[in-house]
Amino acid sequence: MKILADANIEGALVKWLRAKQVDVLWACELPDGTPDTALVERANSERRILLTYDRDFGDLAIRQRLAITGVVLLRFKPRKVVPRLALLQKHWPNIEQRALNHFMVVTDSTIRVRPLV
């Protein structure tokens, strides 16, 4: 699986994914201020799933019907990185299986999945 992690994704989550041999491009490693639409273009060109806390990607994918390889919107309640990492680890098997061509909203206890057209 290939991921484009938004700049708002903590480095610890990126590090964990890379340790699991996930191919992660982190927006923090791209030029500052890269717009969301440019991230979508990059994700599409490299067949990467967008991993983010930013609801704007949902707007782009669902309301504006912008073609996106897949979006995983994390909506975790904890604000600290350790519990967020634990939640990502808990949900990772489902994310890994279903993210391609889907918009996923992942909360502490649930995952909602919607196909992208």
MOPAC internal coordinates of N, CA, C and O (Angstrom, degrees):
PM7 1SCF
backbone

  N    0.0000 0     0.00 0     0.00 0    0    0    0
  C    1.4530 1     0.00 0     0.00 0    1    0    0
  C    1.5172 1   108.82 1     0.00 0    2    1    0
  O    1.2310 1   121.41 1   -35.96 1    3    2    1
  N    1.3274 1   114.91 1   144.04 1    3    2    1
  C    1.4646 1   120.82 1   178.30 1    5    3    2
  C    1.5253 1   108.47 1  -117.97 1    6    5    3
  O    1.2310 1   121.23 1   -46.22 1    7    6    5
  N    1.3181 1   115.25 1   133.78 1    7    6    5
  C    1.4682 1   122.71 1  -175.80 1    9    7    6
  C    1.5203 1   109.64 1  -122.96 1   10    9    7
  O    1.2310 1   120.98 1   -37.84 1   11   10    9
  N    1.3314 1   115.74 1   142.16 1   11   10    9
  C    1.4597 1   121.53 1   164.13 1   13   11   10
  C    1.5250 1   105.00 1  -111.74 1   14   13   11
  O    1.2310 1   120.43 1   -73.19 1   15   14   13
  N    1.3174 1   116.79 1   106.81 1   15   14   13
  C    1.4616 1   122.29 1  -179.25 1   17   15   14
  C    1.5242 1   108.89 1   -86.51 1   18   17   15
  O    1.2310 1   120.85 1   -55.33 1   19   18   17
  N    1.3111 1   115.97 1   124.67 1   19   18   17
  C    1.4591 1   122.08 1   178.43 1   21   19   18
  C    1.5330 1   109.34 1   -60.94 1   22   21   19
  O    1.2310 1   120.67 1   -18.63 1   23   22   21
  N    1.3117 1   116.33 1   161.37 1   23   22   21
  C    1.4670 1   121.31 1  -179.02 1   25   23   22
  C    1.5267 1   112.10 1   -63.22 1   26   25   23
  O    1.2310 1   119.96 1   158.68 1   27   26   25
  N    1.3335 1   117.68 1   -21.32 1   27   26   25
  C    1.4622 1   119.71 1  -179.10 1   29   27   26
  C    1.5344 1   113.11 1   -82.92 1   30   29   27
  O    1.2310 1   119.92 1   176.71 1   31   30   29
  N    1.3069 1   117.76 1    -3.29 1   31   30   29
  C    1.4685 1   121.58 1   176.88 1   33   31   30
  C    1.5298 1   108.42 1   -81.20 1   34   33   31
  O    1.2310 1   120.97 1   -50.04 1   35   34   33
  N    1.3109 1   115.76 1   129.96 1   35   34   33
  C    1.4613 1   121.08 1  -176.21 1   37   35   34
  C    1.5273 1   111.46 1   -65.50 1   38   37   35
  O    1.2310 1   121.31 1   -33.50 1   39   38   37
  N    1.3250 1   115.10 1   146.50 1   39   38   37
  C    1.4552 1   121.47 1   178.91 1   41   39   38
  C    1.5204 1   113.09 1   -57.28 1   42   41   39
  O    1.2310 1   119.97 1   146.54 1   43   42   41
  N    1.3305 1   117.66 1   -33.46 1   43   42   41
  C    1.4690 1   120.77 1   179.39 1   45   43   42
  C    1.5264 1   111.32 1   -63.82 1   46   45   43
  O    1.2310 1   120.13 1   144.49 1   47   46   45
  N    1.3337 1   117.36 1   -35.51 1   47   46   45
  C    1.4604 1   120.67 1   177.95 1   49   47   46
  C    1.5237 1   110.15 1   -70.02 1   50   49   47
  O    1.2310 1   120.75 1   137.90 1   51   50   49
  N    1.3300 1   116.18 1   -42.10 1   51   50   49
  C    1.4670 1   121.02 1   177.43 1   53   51   50
  C    1.5254 1   109.83 1   -61.58 1   54   53   51
  O    1.2310 1   120.48 1   135.42 1   55   54   53
  N    1.3196 1   116.68 1   -44.58 1   55   54   53
  C    1.4691 1   121.33 1  -179.82 1   57   55   54
  C    1.5275 1   110.78 1   -61.21 1   58   57   55
  O    1.2310 1   120.18 1   136.95 1   59   58   57
  N    1.3317 1   117.27 1   -43.05 1   59   58   57
  C    1.4608 1   121.14 1   179.44 1   61   59   58
  C    1.5274 1   110.80 1   -62.97 1   62   61   59
  O    1.2310 1   120.55 1   135.24 1   63   62   61
  N    1.3294 1   116.54 1   -44.76 1   63   62   61
  C    1.4674 1   119.71 1   178.97 1   65   63   62
  C    1.5270 1   110.96 1   -61.24 1   66   65   63
  O    1.2310 1   120.57 1   135.75 1   67   66   65
  N    1.3167 1   116.51 1   -44.25 1   67   66   65
  C    1.4667 1   119.75 1   179.23 1   69   67   66
  C    1.5262 1   111.23 1   -63.72 1   70   69   67
  O    1.2310 1   120.12 1   144.15 1   71   70   69
  N    1.3226 1   117.38 1   -35.85 1   71   70   69
  C    1.4680 1   120.89 1   177.35 1   73   71   70
  C    1.5270 1   111.07 1   -64.99 1   74   73   71
  O    1.2310 1   120.34 1   154.00 1   75   74   73
  N    1.3322 1   116.95 1   -26.00 1   75   74   73
  C    1.4604 1   122.07 1   176.12 1   77   75   74
  C    1.5302 1   111.64 1   -86.26 1   78   77   75
  O    1.2310 1   120.74 1  -169.10 1   79   78   77
  N    1.3247 1   116.18 1    10.90 1   79   78   77
  C    1.4665 1   122.47 1   178.93 1   81   79   78
  C    1.5290 1   113.02 1    68.97 1   82   81   79
  O    1.2310 1   120.27 1  -155.90 1   83   82   81
  N    1.3373 1   117.09 1    24.10 1   83   82   81
  C    1.4600 1   121.43 1   173.55 1   85   83   82
  C    1.5215 1   107.17 1   -82.79 1   86   85   83
  O    1.2310 1   120.49 1   -46.28 1   87   86   85
  N    1.3151 1   116.68 1   133.72 1   87   86   85
  C    1.4650 1   122.70 1   178.33 1   89   87   86
  C    1.5296 1   107.47 1   -78.38 1   90   89   87
  O    1.2310 1   120.35 1   -76.57 1   91   90   89
  N    1.3303 1   116.94 1   103.43 1   91   90   89
  C    1.4653 1   121.83 1  -175.57 1   93   91   90
  C    1.5200 1   110.41 1  -114.23 1   94   93   91
  O    1.2310 1   121.17 1   -55.50 1   95   94   93
  N    1.3301 1   115.37 1   124.50 1   95   94   93
  C    1.4583 1   122.35 1   167.52 1   97   95   94
  C    1.5247 1   105.05 1  -102.76 1   98   97   95
  O    1.2310 1   120.27 1   -57.81 1   99   98   97
  N    1.3317 1   117.10 1   122.19 1   99   98   97
  C    1.4651 1   122.10 1  -177.01 1  101   99   98
  C    1.5182 1   108.56 1  -101.58 1  102  101   99
  O    1.2310 1   120.32 1   -51.24 1  103  102  101
  N    1.3159 1   117.00 1   128.76 1  103  102  101
  C    1.4641 1   121.52 1  -178.51 1  105  103  102
  C    1.5270 1   111.77 1   -58.04 1  106  105  103
  O    1.2310 1   119.69 1   154.62 1  107  106  105
  N    1.3250 1   118.19 1   -25.38 1  107  106  105
  C    1.4695 1   121.20 1   176.64 1  109  107  106
  C    1.5234 1   111.49 1   -64.78 1  110  109  107
  O    1.2310 1   120.13 1   161.55 1  111  110  109
  N    1.3097 1   117.35 1   -18.45 1  111  110  109
  C    1.4590 1   121.95 1   179.04 1  113  111  110
  C    1.5306 1   112.04 1   -92.52 1  114  113  111
  O    1.2310 1   120.63 1   179.56 1  115  114  113
  N    1.3173 1   116.41 1    -0.44 1  115  114  113
  C    1.4661 1   122.65 1   176.82 1  117  115  114
  C    1.5269 1   108.37 1   -99.41 1  118  117  115
  O    1.2310 1   119.89 1   -10.97 1  119  118  117
  N    1.3329 1   117.82 1   169.03 1  119  118  117
  C    1.4684 1   119.15 1   178.33 1  121  119  118
  C    1.5319 1   111.97 1   -56.42 1  122  121  119
  O    1.2310 1   120.87 1   -38.61 1  123  122  121
  N    1.3367 1   115.94 1   141.39 1  123  122  121
  C    1.4660 1   121.27 1   178.30 1  125  123  122
  C    1.5182 1   110.52 1   -55.59 1  126  125  123
  O    1.2310 1   121.46 1   -37.88 1  127  126  125
  N    1.3233 1   114.81 1   142.12 1  127  126  125
  C    1.4548 1   119.94 1   174.98 1  129  127  126
  C    1.5147 1   114.62 1    78.12 1  130  129  127
  O    1.2310 1   119.63 1  -164.20 1  131  130  129
  N    1.3237 1   118.32 1    15.80 1  131  130  129
  C    1.4621 1   120.14 1   177.83 1  133  131  130
  C    1.5272 1   108.18 1   -60.85 1  134  133  131
  O    1.2310 1   119.70 1   -58.58 1  135  134  133
  N    1.3463 1   118.19 1   121.42 1  135  134  133
  C    1.4662 1   119.92 1  -176.47 1  137  135  134
  C    1.5322 1   112.21 1   -68.37 1  138  137  135
  O    1.2310 1   121.34 1   -23.46 1  139  138  137
  N    1.3320 1   115.04 1   156.54 1  139  138  137
  C    1.4622 1   120.57 1  -179.56 1  141  139  138
  C    1.5247 1   111.87 1   -55.96 1  142  141  139
  O    1.2310 1   120.35 1   139.60 1  143  142  141
  N    1.3273 1   116.93 1   -40.40 1  143  142  141
  C    1.4696 1   119.11 1  -179.18 1  145  143  142
  C    1.5255 1   111.43 1   -63.35 1  146  145  143
  O    1.2310 1   120.06 1   145.49 1  147  146  145
  N    1.3270 1   117.49 1   -34.51 1  147  146  145
  C    1.4678 1   120.72 1   176.87 1  149  147  146
  C    1.5246 1   110.49 1   -69.69 1  150  149  147
  O    1.2310 1   120.26 1   144.62 1  151  150  149
  N    1.3348 1   117.11 1   -35.38 1  151  150  149
  C    1.4619 1   120.29 1   175.82 1  153  151  150
  C    1.5259 1   110.48 1   -64.82 1  154  153  151
  O    1.2310 1   120.64 1   139.13 1  155  154  153
  N    1.3270 1   116.37 1   -40.87 1  155  154  153
  C    1.4688 1   120.67 1   177.68 1  157  155  154
  C    1.5246 1   110.11 1   -62.30 1  158  157  155
  O    1.2310 1   120.30 1   134.12 1  159  158  157
  N    1.3283 1   117.03 1   -45.88 1  159  158  157
  C    1.4684 1   120.61 1   178.80 1  161  159  158
  C    1.5235 1   111.13 1   -59.19 1  162  161  159
  O    1.2310 1   120.52 1   136.59 1  163  162  161
  N    1.3194 1   116.62 1   -43.41 1  163  162  161
  C    1.4659 1   120.87 1   179.74 1  165  163  162
  C    1.5284 1   110.36 1   -65.38 1  166  165  163
  O    1.2310 1   120.78 1   135.22 1  167  166  165
  N    1.3184 1   116.11 1   -44.78 1  167  166  165
  C    1.4718 1   120.22 1   178.67 1  169  167  166
  C    1.5261 1   110.54 1   -59.85 1  170  169  167
  O    1.2310 1   120.40 1   135.32 1  171  170  169
  N    1.3115 1   116.83 1   -44.68 1  171  170  169
  C    1.4659 1   120.39 1   179.84 1  173  171  170
  C    1.5183 1   111.83 1   -64.33 1  174  173  171
  O    1.2310 1   120.37 1   135.81 1  175  174  173
  N    1.3221 1   116.89 1   -44.19 1  175  174  173
  C    1.4686 1   119.77 1  -176.52 1  177  175  174
  C    1.5252 1   111.74 1   -65.76 1  178  177  175
  O    1.2310 1   120.50 1   153.20 1  179  178  177
  N    1.3415 1   116.66 1   -26.80 1  179  178  177
  C    1.4668 1   121.07 1  -179.25 1  181  179  178
  C    1.5293 1   112.49 1  -108.13 1  182  181  179
  O    1.2310 1   120.41 1  -172.30 1  183  182  181
  N    1.3552 1   116.82 1     7.70 1  183  182  181
  C    1.4761 1   122.44 1  -179.37 1  185  183  182
  C    1.5319 1   111.51 1    54.78 1  186  185  183
  O    1.2310 1   121.21 1  -132.28 1  187  186  185
  N    1.3258 1   115.30 1    47.72 1  187  186  185
  C    1.4646 1   121.56 1   179.43 1  189  187  186
  C    1.5259 1   110.27 1  -103.25 1  190  189  187
  O    1.2310 1   120.98 1   -32.79 1  191  190  189
  N    1.3124 1   115.73 1   147.21 1  191  190  189
  C    1.4609 1   123.33 1   173.63 1  193  191  190
  C    1.5261 1   107.51 1   -87.74 1  194  193  191
  O    1.2310 1   120.42 1   -46.93 1  195  194  193
  N    1.3310 1   116.79 1   133.07 1  195  194  193
  C    1.4636 1   120.78 1   176.72 1  197  195  194
  C    1.5248 1   109.80 1   -81.66 1  198  197  195
  O    1.2310 1   120.65 1   -52.96 1  199  198  197
  N    1.3185 1   116.36 1   127.04 1  199  198  197
  C    1.4605 1   123.32 1   176.78 1  201  199  198
  C    1.5212 1   106.89 1  -113.31 1  202  201  199
  O    1.2310 1   120.26 1   -57.42 1  203  202  201
  N    1.3326 1   117.11 1   122.58 1  203  202  201
  C    1.4569 1   119.73 1  -170.89 1  205  203  202
  C    1.5255 1   112.26 1  -155.41 1  206  205  203
  O    1.2310 1   121.23 1   -16.24 1  207  206  205
  N    1.3245 1   115.26 1   163.76 1  207  206  205
  C    1.4637 1   122.84 1   166.74 1  209  207  206
  C    1.5353 1   109.75 1  -104.19 1  210  209  207
  O    1.2310 1   119.98 1   177.73 1  211  210  209
  N    1.3090 1   117.64 1    -2.27 1  211  210  209
  C    1.4639 1   124.82 1  -170.68 1  213  211  210
  C    1.5323 1   111.24 1   -89.91 1  214  213  211
  O    1.2310 1   120.56 1   -64.05 1  215  214  213
  N    1.3204 1   116.54 1   115.95 1  215  214  213
  C    1.4670 1   121.52 1   179.56 1  217  215  214
  C    1.5287 1   113.17 1   -66.02 1  218  217  215
  O    1.2310 1   119.90 1   163.05 1  219  218  217
  N    1.3193 1   117.81 1   -16.95 1  219  218  217
  C    1.4661 1   120.23 1  -179.52 1  221  219  218
  C    1.5256 1   111.91 1   -58.07 1  222  221  219
  O    1.2310 1   119.93 1   148.91 1  223  222  221
  N    1.3242 1   117.74 1   -31.09 1  223  222  221
  C    1.4657 1   119.82 1   178.74 1  225  223  222
  C    1.5254 1   111.01 1   -68.26 1  226  225  223
  O    1.2310 1   120.25 1   149.27 1  227  226  225
  N    1.3202 1   117.12 1   -30.73 1  227  226  225
  C    1.4619 1   120.59 1   173.75 1  229  227  226
  C    1.5083 1   110.83 1   -65.28 1  230  229  227
  O    1.2310 1   120.77 1   139.24 1  231  230  229
  N    1.3165 1   116.13 1   -40.76 1  231  230  229
  C    1.4583 1   120.50 1   177.00 1  233  231  230
  C    1.5272 1   110.49 1   -61.87 1  234  233  231
  O    1.2310 1   120.51 1   135.48 1  235  234  233
  N    1.3232 1   116.63 1   -44.52 1  235  234  233
  C    1.4676 1   120.19 1   179.36 1  237  235  234
  C    1.5299 1   111.30 1   -63.22 1  238  237  235
  O    1.2310 1   120.58 1   137.31 1  239  238  237
  N    1.3253 1   116.50 1   -42.69 1  239  238  237
  C    1.4650 1   120.63 1  -175.25 1  241  239  238
  C    1.5243 1   112.81 1   -77.21 1  242  241  239
  O    1.2310 1   119.91 1   137.94 1  243  242  241
  N    1.3103 1   117.77 1   -42.06 1  243  242  241
  C    1.4648 1   121.22 1  -172.26 1  245  243  242
  C    1.5256 1   111.96 1   -94.94 1  246  245  243
  O    1.2310 1   120.06 1   123.79 1  247  246  245
  N    1.3045 1   117.48 1   -56.21 1  247  246  245
  C    1.4693 1   119.85 1  -175.55 1  249  247  246
  C    1.5241 1   112.56 1   -74.20 1  250  249  247
  O    1.2310 1   120.77 1   135.12 1  251  250  249
  N    1.3305 1   116.14 1   -44.88 1  251  250  249
  C    1.4644 1   119.31 1  -177.81 1  253  251  250
  C    1.5278 1   112.45 1   -89.40 1  254  253  251
  O    1.2310 1   120.48 1   173.58 1  255  254  253
  N    1.3285 1   116.69 1    -6.42 1  255  254  253
  C    1.4673 1   123.07 1   178.26 1  257  255  254
  C    1.5280 1   113.28 1    53.72 1  258  257  255
  O    1.2310 1   121.29 1  -143.44 1  259  258  257
  N    1.3154 1   115.14 1    36.56 1  259  258  257
  C    1.4544 1   120.58 1   175.90 1  261  259  258
  C    1.5239 1   108.08 1   -73.40 1  262  261  259
  O    1.2310 1   120.50 1   -47.25 1  263  262  261
  N    1.3160 1   116.64 1   132.75 1  263  262  261
  C    1.4664 1   120.40 1  -179.70 1  265  263  262
  C    1.5271 1   109.47 1   -65.08 1  266  265  263
  O    1.2310 1   120.89 1   -54.59 1  267  266  265
  N    1.3186 1   115.90 1   125.41 1  267  266  265
  C    1.4622 1   122.24 1   179.29 1  269  267  266
  C    1.5239 1   107.59 1  -139.22 1  270  269  267
  O    1.2310 1   120.68 1   -41.98 1  271  270  269
  N    1.3132 1   116.31 1   138.02 1  271  270  269
  C    1.4641 1   121.91 1  -179.57 1  273  271  270
  C    1.5247 1   111.51 1   -58.75 1  274  273  271
  O    1.2310 1   120.08 1   144.12 1  275  274  273
  N    1.3111 1   117.44 1   -35.88 1  275  274  273
  C    1.4602 1   123.39 1   179.43 1  277  275  274
  C    1.5144 1   109.21 1   169.23 1  278  277  275
  O    1.2310 1   120.74 1   -28.90 1  279  278  277
  N    1.3279 1   116.20 1   151.10 1  279  278  277
  C    1.4656 1   121.48 1   179.24 1  281  279  278
  C    1.5232 1   108.59 1  -134.07 1  282  281  279
  O    1.2310 1   120.98 1   -47.07 1  283  282  281
  N    1.3230 1   115.73 1   132.93 1  283  282  281
  C    1.4593 1   121.95 1   171.49 1  285  283  282
  C    1.5227 1   106.49 1  -117.45 1  286  285  283
  O    1.2310 1   121.20 1   -71.48 1  287  286  285
  N    1.3282 1   115.30 1   108.52 1  287  286  285
  C    1.4591 1   122.43 1  -179.93 1  289  287  286
  C    1.5248 1   108.15 1   -97.01 1  290  289  287
  O    1.2310 1   120.70 1   -67.11 1  291  290  289
  N    1.3127 1   116.26 1   112.89 1  291  290  289
  C    1.4618 1   121.68 1   179.45 1  293  291  290
  C    1.5249 1   109.15 1   -86.88 1  294  293  291
  O    1.2310 1   120.61 1   -53.35 1  295  294  293
  N    1.3236 1   116.44 1   126.65 1  295  294  293
  C    1.4658 1   122.28 1   179.94 1  297  295  294
  C    1.5266 1   108.81 1  -125.54 1  298  297  295
  O    1.2310 1   120.83 1  -123.57 1  299  298  297
  N    1.3216 1   116.02 1    56.43 1  299  298  297
  C    1.4558 1   121.53 1  -177.78 1  301  299  298
  C    1.5233 1   110.61 1   -79.63 1  302  301  299
  O    1.2310 1   120.54 1   -41.26 1  303  302  301
  N    1.3285 1   116.57 1   138.74 1  303  302  301
  C    1.4662 1   120.64 1   177.56 1  305  303  302
  C    1.5222 1   113.02 1   -72.65 1  306  305  303
  O    1.2310 1   119.57 1   136.83 1  307  306  305
  N    1.3418 1   118.42 1   -43.17 1  307  306  305
  C    1.4713 1   116.83 1  -179.68 1  309  307  306
  C    1.5308 1   111.18 1   -60.04 1  310  309  307
  O    1.2310 1   120.91 1   -37.85 1  311  310  309
  N    1.2985 1   115.87 1   142.15 1  311  310  309
  C    1.4661 1   120.89 1   179.41 1  313  311  310
  C    1.5231 1   111.99 1   -98.91 1  314  313  311
  O    1.2310 1   120.24 1   171.05 1  315  314  313
  N    1.3155 1   117.14 1    -8.95 1  315  314  313
  C    1.4706 1   120.55 1  -178.48 1  317  315  314
  C    1.5185 1   109.84 1   -95.21 1  318  317  315
  O    1.2310 1   121.39 1   -29.75 1  319  318  317
  N    1.3146 1   114.96 1   150.25 1  319  318  317
  C    1.4584 1   120.66 1  -171.61 1  321  319  318
  C    1.5261 1   113.33 1   -67.37 1  322  321  319
  O    1.2310 1   119.11 1   143.32 1  323  322  321
  N    1.3164 1   119.30 1   -36.68 1  323  322  321
  C    1.4739 1   120.32 1  -176.21 1  325  323  322
  C    1.5319 1   111.32 1   -62.50 1  326  325  323
  O    1.2310 1   119.05 1   130.38 1  327  326  325
  N    1.3531 1   119.41 1   -49.62 1  327  326  325
  C    1.4642 1   117.55 1   177.09 1  329  327  326
  C    1.5308 1   112.90 1   -65.99 1  330  329  327
  O    1.2310 1   119.96 1   147.35 1  331  330  329
  N    1.3190 1   117.69 1   -32.65 1  331  330  329
  C    1.4676 1   119.80 1   177.39 1  333  331  330
  C    1.5231 1   110.69 1   -64.75 1  334  333  331
  O    1.2310 1   120.63 1   138.18 1  335  334  333
  N    1.3141 1   116.41 1   -41.82 1  335  334  333
  C    1.4616 1   120.36 1   177.63 1  337  335  334
  C    1.5271 1   110.23 1   -62.24 1  338  337  335
  O    1.2310 1   120.21 1   137.57 1  339  338  337
  N    1.3206 1   117.20 1   -42.43 1  339  338  337
  C    1.4684 1   120.68 1   178.61 1  341  339  338
  C    1.5275 1   111.12 1   -61.40 1  342  341  339
  O    1.2310 1   120.24 1   141.19 1  343  342  341
  N    1.3245 1   117.15 1   -38.81 1  343  342  341
  C    1.4645 1   120.47 1   178.58 1  345  343  342
  C    1.5283 1   111.25 1   -68.70 1  346  345  343
  O    1.2310 1   120.11 1   139.25 1  347  346  345
  N    1.3236 1   117.39 1   -40.75 1  347  346  345
  C    1.4636 1   119.79 1   176.58 1  349  347  346
  C    1.5303 1   109.85 1   -61.70 1  350  349  347
  O    1.2310 1   120.52 1   136.66 1  351  350  349
  N    1.3173 1   116.62 1   -43.34 1  351  350  349
  C    1.4680 1   120.52 1   178.76 1  353  351  350
  C    1.5294 1   110.90 1   -61.21 1  354  353  351
  O    1.2310 1   120.37 1   139.17 1  355  354  353
  N    1.3154 1   116.89 1   -40.83 1  355  354  353
  C    1.4660 1   121.76 1   179.57 1  357  355  354
  C    1.5262 1   111.39 1   -62.61 1  358  357  355
  O    1.2310 1   120.62 1   135.90 1  359  358  357
  N    1.3279 1   116.42 1   -44.10 1  359  358  357
  C    1.4644 1   121.11 1  -174.31 1  361  359  358
  C    1.5272 1   113.65 1   -89.87 1  362  361  359
  O    1.2310 1   119.86 1   170.69 1  363  362  361
  N    1.3220 1   117.86 1    -9.31 1  363  362  361
  C    1.4605 1   120.52 1  -172.39 1  365  363  362
  C    1.5300 1   114.23 1   -54.53 1  366  365  363
  O    1.2310 1   118.48 1   136.10 1  367  366  365
  N    1.3353 1   120.51 1   -43.90 1  367  366  365
  C    1.4719 1   118.37 1  -179.36 1  369  367  366
  C    1.5322 1   113.06 1   -56.29 1  370  369  367
  O    1.2310 1   119.95 1   138.54 1  371  370  369
  N    1.3293 1   117.71 1   -41.46 1  371  370  369
  C    1.4686 1   120.69 1   177.95 1  373  371  370
  C    1.5176 1   111.84 1   -69.15 1  374  373  371
  O    1.2310 1   120.51 1   139.18 1  375  374  373
  N    1.3178 1   116.62 1   -40.82 1  375  374  373
  C    1.4633 1   120.44 1   178.65 1  377  375  374
  C    1.5208 1   109.46 1   -60.84 1  378  377  375
  O    1.2310 1   120.98 1   132.00 1  379  378  377
  N    1.3109 1   115.73 1   -48.00 1  379  378  377
  C    1.4621 1   121.19 1  -176.89 1  381  379  378
  C    1.5290 1   111.57 1   -60.13 1  382  381  379
  O    1.2310 1   120.04 1   142.54 1  383  382  381
  N    1.3136 1   117.53 1   -37.46 1  383  382  381
  C    1.4620 1   121.66 1  -178.07 1  385  383  382
  C    1.5181 1   113.37 1   -77.01 1  386  385  383
  O    1.2310 1   119.70 1   149.15 1  387  386  385
  N    1.3356 1   118.17 1   -30.85 1  387  386  385
  C    1.4633 1   119.47 1  -166.07 1  389  387  386
  C    1.5268 1   116.33 1  -119.57 1  390  389  387
  O    1.2310 1   119.16 1   175.92 1  391  390  389
  N    1.3090 1   119.20 1    -4.08 1  391  390  389
  C    1.4664 1   120.35 1  -170.49 1  393  391  390
  C    1.5278 1   114.07 1   -71.02 1  394  393  391
  O    1.2310 1   119.78 1   144.80 1  395  394  393
  N    1.3070 1   118.03 1   -35.20 1  395  394  393
  C    1.4609 1   120.27 1  -176.14 1  397  395  394
  C    1.5270 1   110.22 1   -59.86 1  398  397  395
  O    1.2310 1   121.17 1   -52.89 1  399  398  397
  N    1.3345 1   115.36 1   127.11 1  399  398  397
  C    1.4693 1   123.38 1   179.64 1  401  399  398
  C    1.5278 1   113.69 1    64.25 1  402  401  399
  O    1.2310 1   120.50 1  -156.58 1  403  402  401
  N    1.3272 1   116.66 1    23.42 1  403  402  401
  C    1.4594 1   120.92 1   178.56 1  405  403  402
  C    1.5285 1   110.87 1  -134.13 1  406  405  403
  O    1.2310 1   121.84 1   -23.26 1  407  406  405
  N    1.3231 1   114.09 1   156.74 1  407  406  405
  C    1.4575 1   122.18 1   170.34 1  409  407  406
  C    1.5173 1   105.75 1  -105.90 1  410  409  407
  O    1.2310 1   120.57 1   -61.80 1  411  410  409
  N    1.3211 1   116.51 1   118.20 1  411  410  409
  C    1.4593 1   121.40 1  -177.24 1  413  411  410
  C    1.5232 1   109.80 1  -116.22 1  414  413  411
  O    1.2310 1   120.98 1   -45.43 1  415  414  413
  N    1.3127 1   115.73 1   134.57 1  415  414  413
  C    1.4580 1   121.59 1   171.58 1  417  415  414
  C    1.5232 1   105.94 1  -111.63 1  418  417  415
  O    1.2310 1   121.15 1   -62.55 1  419  418  417
  N    1.3255 1   115.40 1   117.45 1  419  418  417
  C    1.4605 1   121.47 1  -175.49 1  421  419  418
  C    1.5245 1   108.40 1  -111.71 1  422  421  419
  O    1.2310 1   121.07 1   -62.63 1  423  422  421
  N    1.3309 1   115.56 1   117.37 1  423  422  421
  C    1.4640 1   120.84 1   177.30 1  425  423  422
  C    1.5293 1   108.50 1  -107.47 1  426  425  423
  O    1.2310 1   121.05 1     4.15 1  427  426  425
  N    1.3112 1   115.60 1  -175.85 1  427  426  425
  C    1.4635 1   119.77 1   179.29 1  429  427  426
  C    1.5301 1   111.47 1   -55.43 1  430  429  427
  O    1.2310 1   120.50 1   140.95 1  431  430  429
  N    1.3359 1   116.65 1   -39.05 1  431  430  429
  C    1.4667 1   119.72 1  -172.18 1  433  431  430
  C    1.5240 1   115.42 1  -121.94 1  434  433  431
  O    1.2310 1   119.53 1   171.02 1  435  434  433
  N    1.3262 1   118.50 1    -8.98 1  435  434  433
  C    1.4671 1   119.80 1  -175.88 1  437  435  434
  C    1.5251 1   111.77 1  -136.08 1  438  437  435
  O    1.2310 1   122.02 1   -17.42 1  439  438  437
  N    1.3246 1   113.74 1   162.58 1  439  438  437
  C    1.4628 1   121.38 1   171.89 1  441  439  438
  C    1.5222 1   106.89 1  -133.00 1  442  441  439
  O    1.2310 1   120.86 1   -54.79 1  443  442  441
  N    1.3287 1   115.96 1   125.21 1  443  442  441
  C    1.4619 1   120.94 1   173.51 1  445  443  442
  C    1.5250 1   107.23 1  -107.15 1  446  445  443
  O    1.2310 1   120.83 1   -44.05 1  447  446  445
  N    1.3160 1   116.02 1   135.95 1  447  446  445
  C    1.4594 1   121.25 1  -175.29 1  449  447  446
  C    1.5193 1   108.99 1  -126.70 1  450  449  447
  O    1.2310 1   121.24 1   -47.30 1  451  450  449
  N    1.3286 1   115.22 1   132.70 1  451  450  449
  C    1.4622 1   121.30 1   178.41 1  453  451  450
  C    1.5233 1   108.03 1  -133.97 1  454  453  451
  O    1.2310 1   120.12 1   -50.70 1  455  454  453
  N    1.3306 1   117.38 1   129.30 1  455  454  453
  C    1.4664 1   118.54 1   178.35 1  457  455  454
  C    1.5255 1   110.96 1   -66.17 1  458  457  455
  O    1.2310 1   121.09 1   -34.61 1  459  458  457
  N    1.3116 1   115.52 1   145.39 1  459  458  457
  C    1.4639 1   121.11 1   174.96 1  461  459  458
  C    1.5233 1   107.89 1   -96.10 1  462  461  459
  O    1.2310 1   120.92 1   -43.29 1  463  462  461
  N    1.3078 1   115.84 1   136.71 1  463  462  461
  C    1.4699 1   120.71 1  -178.89 1  465  463  462
  C    1.5045 1   109.66 1   -87.23 1  466  465  463
  O    1.2310 1   120.10 1   180.00 1  467  466  465

